[in-house]
Amino acid sequence: GRRSQLLKGLPATTTVEENAAAGVSVYTFNVTVSPLSSEGVAIPTIVNSNPLTKAFDIEPKGDLEYRVVTTGNPVLDYETMPKSFDLQIFVEDTTGRTDLNILTVQVTDKNERPVFRGNMAIQTVVIYVLEGTPPECIYQVDAADPENAELNYSLLPAPVPFLVLESGAIFSTKELDYEKDPHCYFLNITVTDPDGLSSSRTVTINIININDERPYFTTKQRVYRIPEEQSPGTVVANITAKDPDDEDSSSRLFYSIQSSDQYFSINPSTGVLHVTGRIDRDAFPLRLHPNISVIVRVEDSPSGGHAREMEITIIIDDINDNPPGCNPSTFRKEANENMTAGTFLLGLRNYCKDIDVDPSNNRFNFTGLSGFGSNNFALESTVSGRLVMTESIDLENPANLGVEVYSLTVRVQDIACPNYSSKYPFYISFDIFLCYIIYIYIRIKPVNEFFPVFSNLSYEFNVPEITKVGSSIGRVNARDKDWPSSVITYSIVAGGGSRDYTNIFWISPTKGDVKILARLDYETTQKHVLTVQASDQEKTATASVTVNVLEVNDEEPVCSPNFYSFQIPVSLAVGTNINGFRIECQDRDSDPRSFRYFINEGNVNNHFTFSPSAGSNTSRLILASRFDYDSGLDTNWIYRLRVYITDDNLLSARDKATYLIKTGTVTLSIRVIPNPTTVIATTPGFTVVTKRENLYSESAWYVPFVITLGSLLLLGLLGYLGFLLATWVRTRCPPAGKADSAPLIHFTFCLSSQTMTKLNTVFDGEARDPVTGKMYEFNTRSGARRWKKSNEPLQLEPAVQVTPSATDDSGQGTDRVEASSQKKPSEKRKEPTAETKAAAKPLAGQSETSGQDGLRLQKQKEESEDRGLSSSAPQGRY
C-alpha cells in the first residue's frame, strides 16, 4: 500500500553489443522524490535478474539520474550466453516509500575474428622433425570462427619445404637433411573469415639430427713419455676427435679407455688423458716393463652409436724418487758405563737400502752424526755407517751425572739429486737434498761400583718403656755413590731379642724406619744393641743401632696382703691398730717413700685410716673414730674397704698433672661384733644398689631389640619352670592333716653380703647381769638375750622347726623359728613386741650344714616325746 511511482523511464527495453567492456552505459533513468521526503532517496539497486547474472550494475550519473552499466564480469557473449536479461530495479526513499520496475536488456551480435584453439591458442608451437623423415603431415592447426563461418588458412614465407591445406594440416614437402638443410624453420600461419577478419600464429619447426656418421680422431701422436710418480690429475695427452654429424657445432663425443688400466683415466667429454693412480717405476711389473699401452675409444653416443679406437703407448722414466730407507728407523742399544773407547756398537749399512731402478739414483751415504752426547760416539766412514764409541762413559762423573740415555741422529742421504720432496714430506731438507733421519738411542747401563754408606756409623735412640707397640722410634739412612742411586733395602741382622721375644724390633726394608714389635721393659733390659744392614742387592754395609730404654712409672704398687677379712669388737678404742694389721707394698720403678694410702670406698663415717698415710712402704690400719649404733649414726656392721696405694707422694702438684701415676688396690672386709648386752633397736637392713650405665649408640639399633626379645624368652622360661616346680610340690606335699609330720620347706635367696633377718626368738631362761645387776632373758640354744621387763613372766619355748637360711660371705646364717603345728587352736600365741626383737651375730665356728640341722631337729623331737612334754625344748639355733 506504500508503493509509489518513484522510477521514471521504467519499465523499459534496451540493447547492448556483445563483448562490451566494463563501464559501458546500457540505459539511463530518473528517480522522483516524494514531497514528504527531505533527505532524498537511496541509490537504486538491481535486486534480481532473469537469468541470474552479475554483468550489470547501477551508477549515479547526476542529481537523481542513474544509469545501468556493464561490469565486464562476465563479458557478454552472444554466441554462448542468453540473448536477453530482465533486471529488477528497486528504490526506496527516506519515508519508506518503494518502487520496483524491470529493465529488459537485449544482447546484439557482433562479427568477431577467428580464434585458434588447442596449443596454438595459448603458446608458440614447436615441432621437431627427424632428418631423413619422408614428406608427411607434421601438425594440424585448430581454429574456429565465433559466427561459424568458413575459414581460409595461409603460410608464410612461401619458399619453405612446407605447406598448409584448407583443413589446416601442415605437411613437409621433402626429406630433410640435418647436415645440408637449415636446422630450424619459422612458419607464420594465418586464418581469415569471409569478412576479412584474420588471426596469426607462429609455428617453429626444428630439424633433429640423427647419428648417421662415424667419428674420427684428429690427434696424430701415438707415443708419450712421462716420469714416474706423477701426482694424480697430471695430464698425459689430449686426445681429440670429430663427428661429421656435428661439423657445425661442438662434437658431442664420448671418450673411454678400453684396456684395463690402473694408472690412467680419460675425461669422457674432453678426451684429456691424465694420471689417476700411483706410477712406481721401481715396483713390479713396471720395474721390468716400463711401457704402458692404452686403447682409447671415441663414440658419438653413450651406447649403441658409431665408434672408433686408437692405441697409444706411454713410456715411464725412472727418477730418484726413493730416498734411502732403513728398517727399523729407530735403534736402541745398550752399553756399560765402563766400556772402552773404540767399541763397535751398530752397523747402519746392514739396515738401509735405496730401491730406485736406475743405479745412478740408488747410491747414498751416512753423514751428520749429532744429538745429545754425540761427542762420545763417531761414524767410521760415510759409506760403511759403523757407529763406535770414542771414549768411556762414567755415569758418576759430574759431567755425565744424571745422563742415562744418549739420543743420536744420523742422516742417510742420496748422492744423486733427489726428486721426492712431495712424496716424502717427513724428510728433512738440507739445501737441495732431502735426507732420511735415523734415530739412535744408546742407554748406558750403570755398573754397581760402590758399597752403600750409612749417614752415621752408629745410631742411638732413646725410647720410653711405655711406647706403644708398632711405634716408630727412629730412622737409619744409607746411600751409595752409584748413579742412578741403587735401591737400598734394610734389615736387622743381629740383636734386638730378649728372653721372651726373638725379635723386639722391626725395620722398614725400604724406608729404614725402626719400629718396636713388643713392649719394652726398663726393669728387665735397659739397652738393646742392633746391627742393621743396608744392601743394594749386590753390596752390603752395616751400622750399629743402640736403643736406650727410658724408665717410666709404668709399674703399679703391689701390696701384701691384697685382701684380708677380720672381726673387731664394737667397743674397740680409737687409735688402736686393728688386729695388728699392716700392709707392705713394693713398686719396681718407684721409691718406697713415694707411696700414699687412702681409702676410696666403704669407709662409712670415716672410722678407719692408715698410719702413716704416705712416705713409707709399710702402713697400719687404725681405728679413727668410735662406733655409735645407739644413736643410729652407724647402721653398718660389715665394712668393705677398698684401699688405693699410689706412687705419687714425692711428686709436686704440678708434676702430678703431667707424670704417669700408678695405683695399687687392697680390699679389706671388717665385721663389727656387738657387745653381749647390746640391744639393736632396729633390724639391720640391706640396700641393693644397681648402677647402670647406658652405652647405647644410635647406630646399634639392634641392641634394645635383642635385649627385649631375650628378656621375653627368659621370662617365659622362668614362668614355665615355676609352673613345673609348683606341680611337683603339689604332688609331693602330704594332706593338710599331716602337715605336722612334714618338714617345712623354705626358699631363701641371698641378695648381698648383708642379710636382713627378722627374729622371733623364744627366751626360756633368765639371769642377772653381774655388771649392772639387771635381769635379762636368754635362749638356751641360740644364746640370744634381752633385758627382762619387770611385769613379764618367763616364756616357755614351744616346739619349733628351724630352717637354715642362706649364708653370707662371712659365714653368718639366720634361722627362722616357726611354732609347731600341733599347738591347740584355743591357745593364743603371744607375738613378741618390738622391744623383744634383737639382732645377734654368730660366733665363729657355729655354722653347720642344713643336713646336720635336720638330724638335730629329729633327735630333739624324739627326746621331747620320751619326756611327754606338752611343749618341746628349745631347738632353734642362731
Secondary structure as GFF3:
##gff-version 3
##sequence-region A 1 878
A	DSSP	beta_strand	7	8	.	.	.	ID=ss1
A	DSSP	beta_strand	12	17	.	.	.	ID=ss2
A	DSSP	beta_strand	25	31	.	.	.	ID=ss3
A	DSSP	beta_strand	45	50	.	.	.	ID=ss4
A	DSSP	beta_strand	56	62	.	.	.	ID=ss5
A	DSSP	beta_strand	65	70	.	.	.	ID=ss6
A	DSSP	beta_strand	84	92	.	.	.	ID=ss7
A	DSSP	beta_strand	98	108	.	.	.	ID=ss8
A	DSSP	beta_strand	115	116	.	.	.	ID=ss9
A	DSSP	three_ten_helix	118	121	.	.	.	ID=ss10
A	DSSP	beta_strand	125	130	.	.	.	ID=ss11
A	DSSP	beta_strand	137	140	.	.	.	ID=ss12
A	DSSP	beta_strand	143	144	.	.	.	ID=ss13
A	DSSP	beta_strand	152	156	.	.	.	ID=ss14
A	DSSP	beta_strand	162	164	.	.	.	ID=ss15
A	DSSP	beta_strand	169	172	.	.	.	ID=ss16
A	DSSP	beta_strand	184	192	.	.	.	ID=ss17
A	DSSP	beta_strand	198	208	.	.	.	ID=ss18
A	DSSP	beta_strand	216	217	.	.	.	ID=ss19
A	DSSP	beta_strand	223	227	.	.	.	ID=ss20
A	DSSP	beta_strand	235	238	.	.	.	ID=ss21
A	DSSP	beta_strand	241	242	.	.	.	ID=ss22
A	DSSP	three_ten_helix	244	246	.	.	.	ID=ss23
A	DSSP	beta_strand	254	257	.	.	.	ID=ss24
A	DSSP	beta_strand	264	266	.	.	.	ID=ss25
A	DSSP	beta_strand	272	275	.	.	.	ID=ss26
A	DSSP	beta_strand	291	299	.	.	.	ID=ss27
A	DSSP	beta_strand	307	317	.	.	.	ID=ss28
A	DSSP	beta_strand	325	326	.	.	.	ID=ss29
A	DSSP	beta_strand	330	336	.	.	.	ID=ss30
A	DSSP	beta_strand	344	347	.	.	.	ID=ss31
A	DSSP	three_ten_helix	348	351	.	.	.	ID=ss32
A	DSSP	beta_strand	352	353	.	.	.	ID=ss33
A	DSSP	three_ten_helix	359	361	.	.	.	ID=ss34
A	DSSP	beta_strand	364	371	.	.	.	ID=ss35
A	DSSP	three_ten_helix	374	376	.	.	.	ID=ss36
A	DSSP	beta_strand	377	379	.	.	.	ID=ss37
A	DSSP	beta_strand	386	389	.	.	.	ID=ss38
A	DSSP	beta_strand	405	414	.	.	.	ID=ss39
A	DSSP	beta_strand	428	430	.	.	.	ID=ss40
A	DSSP	beta_strand	433	445	.	.	.	ID=ss41
A	DSSP	beta_strand	453	454	.	.	.	ID=ss42
A	DSSP	beta_strand	458	464	.	.	.	ID=ss43
A	DSSP	beta_strand	472	475	.	.	.	ID=ss44
A	DSSP	beta_strand	478	479	.	.	.	ID=ss45
A	DSSP	beta_strand	489	494	.	.	.	ID=ss46
A	DSSP	beta_strand	505	507	.	.	.	ID=ss47
A	DSSP	beta_strand	513	516	.	.	.	ID=ss48
A	DSSP	beta_strand	527	535	.	.	.	ID=ss49
A	DSSP	beta_strand	540	550	.	.	.	ID=ss50
A	DSSP	beta_strand	558	560	.	.	.	ID=ss51
A	DSSP	beta_strand	563	569	.	.	.	ID=ss52
A	DSSP	beta_strand	577	586	.	.	.	ID=ss53
A	DSSP	three_ten_helix	592	594	.	.	.	ID=ss54
A	DSSP	beta_strand	596	601	.	.	.	ID=ss55
A	DSSP	three_ten_helix	604	606	.	.	.	ID=ss56
A	DSSP	beta_strand	608	611	.	.	.	ID=ss57
A	DSSP	beta_strand	618	623	.	.	.	ID=ss58
A	DSSP	beta_strand	638	646	.	.	.	ID=ss59
A	DSSP	alpha_helix	653	656	.	.	.	ID=ss60
A	DSSP	beta_strand	663	673	.	.	.	ID=ss61
A	DSSP	alpha_helix	702	732	.	.	.	ID=ss62
A	DSSP	three_ten_helix	736	741	.	.	.	ID=ss63
A	DSSP	beta_strand	765	768	.	.	.	ID=ss64
A	DSSP	beta_strand	775	778	.	.	.	ID=ss65
A	DSSP	beta_strand	785	787	.	.	.	ID=ss66
A	DSSP	beta_strand	800	804	.	.	.	ID=ss67
A	DSSP	beta_strand	815	819	.	.	.	ID=ss68
A	DSSP	three_ten_helix	834	836	.	.	.	ID=ss69
A	DSSP	alpha_helix	850	867	.	.	.	ID=ss70
###
